[in-house]
């Protein structure tokens, strides 16, 4: 297996430059010699005071704050419910923290009226908080620390923000992040405020929660009378996490659960905590899908059973009218299927009745009752065909289930009283395949799409489908952080910066920036293909062209090595958490990639009759066993805390639905003996081998090939035995490694790779070829011939741009010519997509006219004459988010006629466009067009992106050399 492991890999280092995330500085310090107001010390924790007239949710969170001080200091704070008069009468012996809500707490209101604490900066705002040290708050007291909110959630967020700043992660339970131990806690005199949030309602949807979350829940909680484990003790953990992330919205688990009935305390407790509850797109009026089967009289059909459906729906707001609820309106068919009888006219009737019922039952104007209509699956088709609903409804658009937004508000849609929202997926069940195992989300793509949404006016509601939650901690935290403070994510590289800060907060300085680099690379690898899609045949990553399959797997191996090194260097108390969030998805994901990559490589090796075929298949079996062991390891950590949570099947998909059990692809072993020569020879870019072919030809080599595109040949054993070989060349300027060696299957040496290099200062000019002879020294007359075409051509000294190599010019989109040749309006999103980055127009850019406006210029130079050259453009799998302006680009070469290409087909909104399935599986729309004859010399490719809803990642000009592959040829040299 030497050739497989000996391939040149990316030069990735563990150390990366320090990254600073732009956010307000903390007012807390932690040294013994700190200054300001001391909140904690050895055996010293604060007394936390809450007014008796404040909200119950504030009293609850004050207890969390007391526990959080204990997590950090080792001694808990104490909570005292006390009014203003008893507080000012007390002579404090401990640090005092006053926690309260403006207009609800006489502690806060008295400080405000006495001008000791400025409540005007937060009063009457949505979910806003402030905290600071107040000097001489009343006679006889030197200082107190005040945490105040504009409303219940403002106060809760203020408390949890302090908790996080002193060292308690929002993920202390769900990702087992240990508190950062401190001996001292000080607060300086600066006032700190945050809010209002960028998005009004921000939350998560627990979905597709079986077998993982459900199986885990059954080991932790006593199931309800209906069999669901998702009772109040479970939801308290969810509510706390959402609030610690400064969220306020939850769609509950629904596959086999009924939130309001599984535990009758669920609804009122959510309101007490400060959580708005909703229901999914096909569960209108705060009634669960599973309630339909138990309590609906008659069929779930508006036309044939209107009275029964209305009675069933009426019960939802009747039950939830006094709780914080965002009511889902509209209707789909039973069990999340399209309704066979509803049309847009009938849906208008449904929603009008639902709104009347809400207004009457809740007793408020519709504009004061949050209610949302989900534009999901076939429903956007009704809207696109002219369906109308009242402006009070929040229209919630959706992605395509694979992270590509289908629609943003256009025209007057952004002016609705109810506003607009977005339903986004990190997990999914359905076509083309489920993905519900572990994290396969590229955060840069989430940033790009949600930035598009927000800048298009989608700021009323964001909700993310987070599946089982476990395994999706990172994209969940990122999504919620963006929803809270979109301004902090204004920079193009803000995602990686956020990753650095987030990683530091969870695992310390040692992990922060390295974790950011590691998870950025992980996102790029999973953007190439999700684990569930890898079983498609033929294998997506080409085992011959560009060493694509091997190089891709080598990136996984390098990433794992780096992640393991970080893990091993961390303090032992944070290793488990780092393993759960960072290392586990890498080691588990690499294992799945190993299975499918080596099965595919074994097919190529078997065709060449390599005895190492069976070694590859043995590795596959070992990787499959390791996958099971990794799952068992997860289920055993922390004395089985997470038992069953990673039970999701993920190997062996053959249709959209998950397999019943993990299963290996078919393994075809090499069982036949070699009929002639023991020695075999294979070369890069060729599936054939010696002795089947006496002469083999390598891809051409030139001074301009990509660094990763290393020419090689393999000498291998075709059967058990031993032989020695020698490689000679007719070219003195050519050198080869391992020019003479011995292969012996008995000692485990079955394959040896030889890397070929050229001394370009000595190579002849022009197009020539060198010949290499590989002789079996133990079998006279057994010699293979390998031909290496050599293109030693030079671009002019004054040329700047990309240069042809191997009859291809491959260009990463961000490497366009500087202004004025290219417009400086284009944005480069680092680490977006499958290779390097993405290039797009700012979200608010109006549609461009073909061949006019903002242009990207790509100078390139060719040596070949091509009578029918082509241009292939690789784009992100973005949808036509503006149905009036579909994604298009225009291109021209050397100022010739312009060609406009529509990348995504139009639909009526009720279905996905043609080619969508292939695009989302492969992570790219790929468009190829003829550009006609290209003569040798300088050229200029100009590209105009016509819409801000599209993103280009790579461009390839084929002058006779492009080979089949998933990601295209590596980038050509740029001079």
Secondary structure, 3 states (H helix, E strand, C coil): CHHHHHCCCCCCCCCCCCCCCCCCCCCEECCCCCCCEEEEECCECCEEEECCCCCHHHHHHHHHHHHHHHHHHCCCCEEEECCHHHHHHCCCCCCEEEEEECCCCHHHHHHHHCCCCCCCCCCCCCCCEEEEEEECCCCCCCEEEEEEECCHHHHHHHHHHHHHHHCCCCCCCCCCCCCCCCCCEEECCCCEEECCCCCCEEEEECCCCCCHHHHHHHHHCCCCCCCCCCCHHHHHHHHHHHHHCCCCEEECCCCCCCHHHHCCHHHHHHHHHCCEEECCCCCHHHCCHHHHHHHCCCCCCCCCCHHHHHHHHHHHHHHHCCCCECEEECCCCCCCCCCCCCCHHHHHHHHHHHHHHHHHHHCCCHHHCCEEEECCCCHHHHHHCCCCCCCCCEEEEEECCCCCECCCCCHHHHHCCCCEEEEEECCECCCCCCECCCCCCCHHHHHHHHHHHHHCCCCCEEEEECCCCCCCHHHHHHHHHHHHCHHHHCCCCHHHHHHHHHHHHHHCHHHHHHHHHHHHHHHHHHHHCCHHHCCCCCCCCCCCHHHHHHHHHHHHHHHHHHHHHHHHHCCHHHHHHHHHHHHHHHHHHHHHHHHHHHHHHHHHHHHCCCCCHHHHHHHHHHHHHHHHHHHHHHHHHHHHCCCCCCCCCCCCCCCCCCCCCCCCCCCCCCCCCCCCCCEEEEECCCCCCECCCCEEEEEEEECCCCCCCCCEEEEEECCCCEEEEEEEECCCCEEECCCEEEEEHHHCECEEEEEEEECCCCCCCEEEEEEEEEEECCCCCCEEEEEEEEEECCCCCCCCCEECECCEEEEECCCCCCCCCCCCCCEEEECCCCCCEEEECCCCCCCCCCCCCCCEEEEEEECCCEEEEEEEEEECCCCCCCCCCCCEEEEEECCCCCEEEECCCCCCCCCCCCCHHHHHHHCCEEEEEEEEEECCEEEEEEEEECCCCCCEEEEEEECCCCCCCCCCCCCCCEC
